Amino acid sequence: MLNTSTATQKTAASVALGSDQIRTLALGGMFMAMNIAVSSYGIPVPGGHLYLCDAVICTAAILLAPFPAMLVGGIGAFLGDMIFYPAPMFVSLATHGLQALVISLLVHRKAGEQRKRFPLTLLATLIGALIMVIGYTLGKAFVYGSRETAIIGIPYEAAQSLLGVVLSLFLCFKCGLIERFEKLKER
């Protein structure tokens, strides 16, 4: 005879994954979908476009643990490029994955009180921005076979990465995303 009491019944998902892992998976999927979606919208500037994917990647890296952040950054950017502009998709995989990993490692290594958290997060996102600019410059030189093309893109890469830093810090600190995220983790 089967015991059908609600106390002993478990869904397949809860047996395989705990609630923290399910939450991380759901949030990672949400950030990855956002990363792919914003990859399709560029802000036209003279000589190119600025994309908002860096804001999503930096925000995910601030909020998520290093491995999920790396997946959001790398795979999300890879899939976005694969759908909308496939030439640099492997550059995006490596560069944005490393960017998110480094930011998340730095932020979560010394996560402390709020007033000390902002300078550390600012430094981490600026290091991530530098990784993005260097990674894309080297990657574009390889993909397009032209150092000149890569060098011309440096100001746009820098502007895009700094825009991502500013937007992610605004969302996390001024809009209270960190506090909301921490309350969500406590549930």
C-alpha positions as CSV (number, residue, x, y, z in Angstrom):
1,M,0.0,0.0,0.0
2,L,1.3,3.4,-0.9
3,N,1.7,6.1,1.7
4,T,0.1,9.2,0.2
5,S,0.6,11.6,3.1
6,T,1.5,15.1,2.0
7,A,4.4,15.2,4.4
8,T,6.2,12.4,2.6
9,Q,5.4,13.3,-0.9
10,K,8.1,15.1,-2.8
11,T,8.1,16.3,-6.4
12,A,10.8,15.1,-8.7
13,A,12.4,18.6,-8.8
14,S,12.6,18.9,-5.0
15,V,14.2,15.5,-4.7
16,A,16.9,16.3,-7.3
17,L,17.4,19.9,-6.3
18,G,16.9,21.9,-3.1
19,S,15.0,25.1,-3.0
20,D,18.2,27.2,-3.2
21,Q,19.3,25.4,-6.3
22,I,15.9,25.8,-7.9
23,R,15.9,29.5,-7.1
24,T,19.4,29.9,-8.5
25,L,18.4,28.0,-11.6
26,A,15.3,30.2,-12.1
27,L,17.2,33.5,-11.5
28,G,20.0,32.4,-13.7
29,G,17.5,31.5,-16.5
30,M,15.8,34.9,-16.1
31,F,19.1,36.8,-16.3
32,M,20.2,34.7,-19.3
33,A,16.9,35.4,-21.1
34,M,17.4,39.1,-20.3
35,N,20.9,38.9,-21.7
36,I,19.8,37.3,-24.9
37,A,16.9,39.8,-25.3
38,V,19.0,43.0,-24.8
39,S,21.6,41.6,-27.2
40,S,19.1,42.3,-29.9
41,Y,18.7,46.0,-29.1
42,G,21.6,48.3,-29.9
43,I,21.8,52.0,-29.2
44,P,23.0,53.6,-32.4
45,V,26.1,55.8,-32.1
46,P,28.3,57.2,-34.8
47,G,30.4,54.2,-36.1
48,G,28.6,51.4,-34.3
49,H,26.1,50.4,-31.6
50,L,26.1,50.1,-27.8
51,Y,24.5,47.1,-26.3
52,L,23.0,46.8,-22.9
53,C,24.0,43.2,-22.3
54,D,26.9,44.5,-20.0
55,A,24.3,45.9,-17.6
56,V,22.6,42.5,-17.3
57,I,25.9,40.7,-17.1
58,C,27.3,43.0,-14.3
59,T,24.0,42.9,-12.4
60,A,23.9,39.1,-12.6
61,A,27.5,38.9,-11.5
62,I,26.8,41.1,-8.5
63,L,23.8,39.1,-7.4
64,L,24.6,35.5,-8.3
65,A,27.4,33.2,-7.2
66,P,30.4,32.9,-9.6
67,F,29.4,29.8,-11.6
68,P,25.8,30.8,-12.4
69,A,27.1,34.4,-13.1
70,M,29.7,33.0,-15.6
71,L,27.0,30.9,-17.3
72,V,24.7,33.9,-17.6
73,G,27.5,36.1,-19.0
74,G,29.1,33.6,-21.3
75,I,26.3,31.5,-22.6
76,G,23.7,34.3,-22.6
77,A,26.0,36.5,-24.7
78,F,27.0,33.6,-26.9
79,L,23.3,32.7,-27.6
80,G,22.4,36.4,-28.2
81,D,25.2,36.7,-30.7
82,M,24.4,33.4,-32.3
83,I,20.8,34.6,-32.9
84,F,21.5,38.2,-33.9
85,Y,25.2,38.5,-35.1
86,P,27.1,35.3,-35.1
87,A,30.6,36.4,-36.1
88,P,31.9,37.3,-32.5
89,M,29.8,34.7,-30.6
90,F,32.9,32.7,-29.3
91,V,34.6,36.0,-28.4
92,S,31.4,36.8,-26.4
93,L,31.3,33.4,-24.7
94,A,34.9,33.7,-23.4
95,T,35.0,37.4,-22.7
96,H,31.6,37.9,-21.0
97,G,31.9,34.6,-19.2
98,L,35.3,35.7,-17.7
99,Q,34.0,39.2,-17.0
100,A,31.0,37.8,-15.0
101,L,33.2,35.2,-13.2
102,V,35.8,37.8,-12.1
103,I,33.2,40.3,-10.9
104,S,31.2,37.7,-9.0
105,L,34.4,36.2,-7.4
106,L,35.5,39.7,-6.2
107,V,32.1,40.8,-5.0
108,H,31.3,37.6,-3.1
109,R,34.7,37.1,-1.7
110,K,34.5,40.0,0.7
111,A,30.8,40.7,0.8
112,G,30.3,42.7,4.0
113,E,28.4,45.6,5.3
114,Q,26.7,48.0,2.9
115,R,29.0,51.0,3.1
116,K,32.0,48.8,2.3
117,R,30.2,46.8,-0.3
118,F,29.8,49.6,-2.8
119,P,33.5,50.5,-3.3
120,L,34.4,46.8,-3.7
121,T,31.6,46.3,-6.2
122,L,32.6,49.4,-8.1
123,L,36.2,48.1,-8.3
124,A,35.0,44.6,-9.4
125,T,32.8,45.9,-12.1
126,L,35.5,48.3,-13.4
127,I,37.9,45.3,-13.6
128,G,35.2,43.4,-15.4
129,A,34.8,46.3,-17.8
130,L,38.5,46.2,-18.5
131,I,38.3,42.5,-19.2
132,M,35.5,43.1,-21.6
133,V,37.4,45.8,-23.5
134,I,40.6,43.8,-23.7
135,G,38.8,40.6,-24.6
136,Y,36.7,42.1,-27.4
137,T,39.7,44.0,-28.8
138,L,41.8,40.9,-29.0
139,G,38.9,38.8,-30.1
140,K,37.9,41.1,-32.9
141,A,41.5,41.4,-34.1
142,F,41.5,37.6,-34.4
143,V,37.9,37.2,-35.8
144,Y,38.2,39.9,-38.4
145,G,41.9,39.5,-39.0
146,S,42.5,43.2,-38.6
147,R,44.2,45.0,-35.7
148,E,42.9,48.3,-37.0
149,T,39.3,47.2,-36.9
150,A,39.7,46.1,-33.3
151,I,41.5,49.3,-32.3
152,I,38.8,51.5,-33.8
153,G,36.2,49.7,-31.7
154,I,38.0,50.4,-28.4
155,P,36.1,53.6,-27.6
156,Y,32.7,51.8,-28.3
157,E,33.7,48.8,-26.2
158,A,34.8,51.1,-23.3
159,A,31.5,53.2,-23.5
160,Q,29.4,50.0,-23.6
161,S,31.2,48.5,-20.6
162,L,31.1,51.7,-18.6
163,L,27.4,52.1,-19.4
164,G,26.9,48.5,-18.1
165,V,28.9,49.3,-14.9
166,V,26.8,52.5,-14.2
167,L,23.4,50.8,-14.9
168,S,24.2,47.7,-12.8
169,L,25.4,49.8,-9.9
170,F,22.3,52.0,-10.1
171,L,20.0,48.9,-10.2
172,C,21.8,47.1,-7.4
173,F,22.5,50.0,-5.0
174,K,20.1,52.9,-5.8
175,C,17.1,50.8,-6.8
176,G,17.6,48.3,-3.9
177,L,18.1,45.2,-6.0
178,I,20.7,43.8,-3.6
179,E,18.3,44.0,-0.6
180,R,15.4,42.5,-2.6
181,F,17.6,39.7,-3.7
182,E,18.9,39.0,-0.2
183,K,15.3,38.9,1.1
184,L,14.4,36.5,-1.7
185,K,17.3,34.2,-0.6
186,E,16.0,34.2,3.0
187,R,12.6,32.7,2.0
